[in-house]
């Protein structure tokens, strides 16, 4: 812990890099997975096929993917783009299964009511289904965000920045306090990001809080 408190400046710089490498793929993956998940939700064949492909992608070791990507896309092995692309693939692989499940959780009665008042399928998804699916999606986002924060640390093995560099530097210099500082910093970062997503999810669904208050008052 002493190492962490005496290197707060370095910790802040590495944290910013770590956030960039872990949260940008989260945003990109969300942009890809939400429309894709909504598209395959009601098509059983596409849903199963997508689930199989997503499972295969997620089983690929992250370090191997970081190293192989430069052979597939025009990047250098020490390019941050490798980590961003790899984590975006993992994010899509996780969320593309979560999005249909979140949409499945929307009560059929609500869907029927939306159709009855004249909502077209696309409008219904955007204005009714996705907002009601936010609690389930937020829970999945929390898992993906923490997973990405953890996986970014693996990138330090191939020389890509982030708090994981304290692992490799500490190991090479035989400084256990530096390694522990890196572990603590990543742990705290994961908790902060997880909490922020949870709070954002609650603010985005005020009707859930209202429903809980009504139930509490009824008791």
N, C-alpha and C positions, 0 to 999 in steps of 0.2 A: 504493500500500500504506500510505503514511503516513496517508491519510485514514481508512482502515479501522481502524488501530490507535488513532487519536485519537477515533474515534466508536464504540467498542465497545458502549456502552450503547444507542445508536440501532440498531446492527447487531443486537443481541440482540432488541430489541423488534420490528424488522422481520422478523427470522428467525422469530419465533413466529407472526406474522401469515402469513408465507409458508408455513410448515408447515401451519397451519390451512387455508389456501385450497387447498393441493395434496394433503394427505393425507386430509382428510375426503372429498373426491370419490373417492379411491382406495378407502376403506373402503365407501362407499355403492355404488360401482360393482362392487366385489367381491361384496357382498351380493346385488346384482341379477343379475350375470353368471353366478355359479356355478350357481344353480338353473336359470336360463334356458339356459345352455350344456349342462347335464346333460339338460335336457328335449329339446333339439333334436338331441342327438348322434346318435341312431340313426334320425332322420327326415330323409332326404335333402332333401326339398322344403323343409321348415322351415329346415334348415341353410343351404341355398343362399339362401333368401329373407332370412334373418337376416344372412348375410354381405354381401349386396347392400345392405341397409339400413344396416348398420354402416359399410360403405365410404363410402356417401353422407354419413353424419353426420360421419365423420372428415375428409372433404374440405372441409367448411365452414370457412372461415377463422375462427380463434378470436376475433379482434377484432370481426368482423362478428356473430358469435354473441353476444358480450357485449352488443353494442348492440341487437340485435334481440330478445333475450329479454324485456326489459321490456314489449314489445308483446304477448308471449304469456302471461307470468305476471305477477301483480300485484306488481311490484317497481319500484323507482326505478333509473335508469341507473347511479347510483353505489352501488348496493347490492351487498354482497359475495355475496349469494345468486346473482347473475347468473353470477359466476365459478364458484361451487360447482356450480350446475346444469349449466353448460356443460362443465366438466371431468368431471363425473359422466357426462355423455353420451359424452364422448370415451373415458372409462375403460371404460364398458360396451361401446362400439364395438370397442375393442381386445381386451378380455377375453372377450367373448362368442364370439370366434373362437378364442381361446387355450384356453378350457376344454374344448371338444370334442376339440381336438388333444391336450390333456394326458390326457384320458380314453382316447383312442385308443391312447396309449402304454402303457397297462396291458396286460400279457401276457394273451392269451386263456386260457392254462392257469390263471392265477390266478382269472379270472372263473369258469371252469368249476368249479374247486375250491370257491369260495365258494358257488356255486349248489348244488353237491353236498352241502355240509354244512348246507344249509337256509336260507341267507340269501335273504330276499325282495329284489326289485329295489331298493327304496328303501334298505333296510338295507345292501345290498351297495354301493350308491353311497357312502353316508355312511361306512361302516366299512372298506371295502376300496378302492374305486376312487379316491375323492378323496384319501385319505392317500398312495396310491401315485403320484398325479398331482402331488403337492406340488412335486417338483423342477422340472417343466415350468412349473407355475403360478408358482412363485417367480421363475423367469427372466422370465416375462411381466410379473409385478408390478414387477420392477426396471426394465424398460423403461417401463412406464406411470408409475411414480413419478418417474423422471427427466424424462419428457415433461411431466408435470403441473408439476413445479418450474420447468421452462422456460417453460411457457405462462402461469403466474401472472404472470410478468414483463410479459406483454403487457397485463395488466389495469391496469398503472400508467399506460398511455396515456389511459385514461378515468377516472383518479383513484382507483383502488382500490389499497390499500396493499400492502406487501410490499417485498422488496429491490429490486424493479424501480423503485421511486420514486427510487432513486439515479440511475437512468438518465435519467429525465425531468428531475429537479432539476439534475443535472449538465449536461445538454444546455442547459437554459434559462439556467443561470448560467455556461455555458462553462467548466465544471470537469471536465477530463478525468480528474483523479485520483479524483473521486467516481464517475464512470462505471466506471472500472477497478475501484474498490473494490466496486461492485455486482456486476460480472462475477465477480470472485474469490470474493466471498461466496456467490453462487449456485452457482458451480462446486464449492466446498467442501461446501456443503449437499447438493448432488446426490450427491457421492461418499460422504458420511456416510450418507445415507438408503439409497443403493444397497448399501453394505457391511452395514448393519444388516439389510436384507431378506435378503441372501445368508446372513448368519450365522444368522438366524432360520430360514431354510429348511433349513439343515444340522442345526440342533438339532431341528427338527420331523421329521426323517427319520433317526433314529439307525441304522436298518437299512442305509441306503446306506453309512454310514461303516463299519459292521461288514463289509459285503460287500467293500468296498475293502481292508480289513485282511486278510480271508481270501484275496483274490486276491494281495495283496502277499506274504503268508506262503507261498502255494503256489509262488511264483516262487523 
